[in-house]
């Protein structure tokens, strides 16, 4: 049995698949009924869908779902209908009301599925990407007040930033650098911007470097 390309074209104008949001046996049934790639000029949505489902050819037998929904697109016009003649303009379409009711029902079901999906997605706790960073902060000389330097750095507060332990590390000529550990939320804190803020304490800070950085 051939596929009703007119009805299928209308259906796929707002959908990616015959039913649901992934390829299913309903798509396979209609794909086989279509038989060959349709004219993209006459049925662009069907042509797009046909090419997509064809890419799953090796998986057709194992795709999930039922083919029942696909039966609604079997039979009827095999090609896109030509424009009706002027003499037929006043003819009453006995099936127009039924088609509108089917479309409204399909849209209602689609809306319910989308709402359920969004609710399920919202219910899942989002994984927050974090990194642990080791930062070296070098003073100008051995006379720099390292206690005041650290206090200035820790005065930087930002959502997603957590200062950790610190220590002084000798770098030569009596000079010690401040090495600090911090945890940042990747989406909220830019280490480049953080280094720029620290550099603003120019009375204490000569330079900063990221000594190590790893994902938590």
N, C-alpha and C positions, 0 to 999 in steps of 0.2 A: 504494500500500500504506500502511496506517495504521501509526502508531507504537505500541509497547507502552508505555503510560504507566506501568504498574505497575513494570516493570523500570527505566524511565527515571527514575521518581521515586526509587527506591532508589539508583540510581547517582548522581543529582545531590544526594543528601542530604549527601554528603561531597566533592563536586566542583563546580567552577564551569562546566566544559565537558564535552562528550562525550569529548573526548580532549585531553590536554595542558593548557597553562596560558593559552592564547589562543584566540579563536574560529578555527575551521577549517572545511574542507569537510565534516567529519563532523557538525558542528553544523548546517550548512546542510541536509544530507540529512535529518536527523531533524526539523529545523524544518519543512521542507516536508511531511514525513509527518504531523506533528502537525496541520498545516493551519490551526488557529485557536487562540486563547488558551484554555488549559484552565481548568477550574474551580479557582481558587486554594484553595478550601476542601478539595477532594479531593486535589489535586496541587500543594501550595504550592511545592515545589522546581522542578517543571517550569514552573509559572507564572512564577516568578522568572526562570528561565533563558530562557523563551520571550520575555519582555519585553526581556531583555538582548540576545538574538540578533536580535530584530526591529529594534533600534536600529542594527544593522549592515546593514540591508536593501540599502542602496545599494552595499555592498562585498561582498555575497555571492558574486558571480562571481569576485572577485579574492582572496578569503581563501585562505591557504596550507593545505597539508596534503592528506591523502587522505580520501575519504569512507568508506573501508573500515570504520573503527571504528564508524561510525554504523549500519551494516547490522545490528549485533547488537541494535538497538532497534526494528527494523521487524517488523510482524506481531504477533500475539498480542492481549492484552487492550487495547482502545482506551480504556478508562476504568478508574478505580481499582476493584478488585474489592471486592465486599461481603463482610462477615465470613462465614466458612464456618459452615454449620449444625452444630449439636451432633452430628448423626449422622455428619458427615464428619470429626470430630476425629481418629479413629483411622486415617484413610486414610494410606497411605505415599506421600510425595511422591517420585516417581521422579527428579525433577530437582533436589531439594534439595541433594544432595551435589555435583552438577555446578555449581550456582550458587555454593555455598560455595567451591569450588575456583577458579571464575572470579573471585570477589571477592578471594580471597587472592592470586591472580596479579596482579590489578589493583593491589592495595595494594603488592605487592612492586615492581612496575614504577614506581609512583608514588614509593615510598621511594627507589628507585635514582635517579630523575630529580631528586628534591629534594636528595639527597646530592651528585649531580654538579653541580647548580646552586650549592649552597653552597660546594663545593670550588673551583669556577671563580670565584665571587665573592670568596672568601678569598684567592685567588691574585692578584687585582688590587690594585695598590698604591693605598691610599687617598689622595686628594688632601687635603693639609693646608692649610686656609684660613689665610692670614697677612695681617697688616696692618702697614704702616710708619707710625709715629706721630711727630709732632713735638710735644713738650710744653714749655710755658713754666713755669718755677718761679720765683716772685718772692720775694725776701727781704724782711725787715722794713725795712731801711734800708741806707745806704751803708757801715755798719760791720759788716755781717754777713760772716762768714768764708765766702766763696764756695767756697773749696777744700774746707773741711770740709762745706759743704752738699752739694757734688757727691759727695764720698766717702760721705756718709750715704745719698744717693739710690742710688748704685751698690751699696750694701751689701744692697739688696733683691734677693734671688735667688728665682726661681720657675721651675718647669718651663714652658717655652713663652715665656719672656721673655729678650730679648737686648738689652742696652744698646749703643748706638752712639756716634757722635760727639757732642760738646757744644761750646758756645761761649757767651760772655757777650755780651749785647746791652744797650746803654744804653737806659734808659727815662726818664731825666730826673733832675735834682737829684743827680747823681753816683751814682745807683742803677743797678745792672745786674741783669738777670734772667738766669737760667741756662736756656739752650735746649738740650734734649737730643733726640736721635733714638733711637728704639727700635723693635724688631720684636717683634710678639706673635703667638702662635697664638690665633686667635679663640676656639676652644673651651676653651682653658685659662686665658686671661688676660682679666680684665675691667678695662678702663681706669678705670672708676669705683672699683673696689676698689684699684687701684694708686694712684690719686690720694689715696685715704683713708690708705693706708700712708705716703705721702710727707708728708702733712699732720701725721702723728704726730711728725715732726721739728720740733716747734713752736718750738724755739729758733732755727731758721734760716728756716723756711718760713712765708711769709704766705699764699700761695695758689698754686694750679696751674691751668693751662688747657691744653686740647688745641688747639694752633694749626693742626694739619693731620693728616689721617688718610686713607690710601688703601690699597686692596687690592694685594697683591703678585701 
